Amino acid sequence: MKKLIVSGCSYTDKNWYSDFYPELDTSWPKWPELLGKKLNMEVVNLGKSGAGNEYIYHSLLDYVCSTPTEQIGLVIPAWT
């Protein structure tokens, strides 16, 4: 199974929670998981709340450089 590799800010972070509404259940699947399911790909979600473009770029670069090319299906930077 090919990998869908994504990185971004809180819109991408699978562990995102609301600072304003801490009681809010945020366990719903985020967009990378939904897209991975539609594309039948293994999701590698590097998203992190508060991340900027430098983090997004370097997290993807580090992961892609250490992963065999034949395992990569799609890479998406969700720029902030």
Secondary structure, 3 states (H helix, E strand, C coil): CCEEEEECCCCCCCCCCCCCCCCCCCCCCCHHHHHHHHHCCEEEECCCCCCCHHHHHHHHHHHHHCCCHHHEEEEEECCC
